[in-house]
Amino acid sequence: MRRATLTCVAAILIVGAAAVGAGADGGPSPGVLWGWNGIASYRGQVRYVAVTTGRSTLVEVVRVLGGRVLRWRSLPGTYGVPLVAYDGSAGGLSRDGKILVLASSPARPGSGGTSRFAVLETRTLRSRAVITLPGSFSFDAVSPGGSTLYLIQYTSSQDYNRYRVRAYDVTKRELLPDALVDKREPDEQMGGTPVSRVSTADGRWAYTLYVRADGAPFVHALDTVDREAYCIDLPAQVDPQRQYRLRLRFGREHELNVRNGRKILAVVDMEKLEARRR
């Protein structure tokens, strides 16, 4: 049974990657999730699942114990629960549990297409906002109260590893003009593939482990409240093929561990935003 489950998850992730045309090219977006486990509430009582029919999307709230569908709503268009890392981590649910963000598959960069996001109220599943952006965007994170979305914008039709992080103000219905960059190294080009994601209990910080075929992995630390981002290079040297096995796990107070199985390769100080070798 466990083997069948893992096979199914792998198949979903492959479909998600293909949806953005980023599979063999190493693009950062894992895509979106249709059906399966969706995303669980923070209390673990319900799951939010999106099922597409091609022209519309059925959003369901499913009780974890017993699997009863508690409520549902049909949305025009095709949306899924956004995946934020290739370990199967899903996103889109605000920490206060009031907002659910669904995403379309990003348009191919340079194709002239659009990217869409549906912001729903979890209590009623009614639409709070439908966001349509020209260009290629995927979901990255949401602030604890759901007022700010963080999106990945793909900037090159030739290289899917070229992108930047953007913030969208849901209240004002506008994409903020400046990309989020590490102020310590504002000229550094962000690039890589996300393989693992963890977030703090209050939902303020989202930490994503990125791997690169031609460099050392790094952790992207996103402050979803103050709209700030930091790139933390890791001192660990790992074979590119083995980097995809790395995972982020919280360790001691104010520490984030980069693990390869049971082995800790590096430790990130979440206060100093620095990394050291284990």
Sequence and secondary structure as in RCSB ss.txt:
>XXXX:A:sequence
MRRATLTCVAAILIVGAAAVGAGADGGPSPGVLWGWNGIASYRGQVRYVAVTTGRSTLVEVVRVLGGRVLRWRSL
PGTYGVPLVAYDGSAGGLSRDGKILVLASSPARPGSGGTSRFAVLETRTLRSRAVITLPGSFSFDAVSPGGSTLY
LIQYTSSQDYNRYRVRAYDVTKRELLPDALVDKREPDEQMGGTPVSRVSTADGRWAYTLYVRADGAPFVHALDTV
DREAYCIDLPAQVDPQRQYRLRLRFGREHELNVRNGRKILAVVDMEKLEARRR
>XXXX:A:secstr
 HHHHHHHHHHHHHHHHHHTT TTTT S   EE STT EE TTSSEEEEEEE SSEEEEEEEETTT  EEEEEEE
ES  BEEB STT  B  B TTS EEEEE     TTS  EEEEEEEETTT  EEEEEEEES EEEEEE TTSSEEE
EEEE  SS TT EEEEEEETTTTEE SS B  TTSTT     EEEEEEE TTS EEEEEEEETTEEEEEEEEETT
TTEEEEEE      TTTGGG EEEE STTEEEEEETTEEEEEEETTTTEEEE 
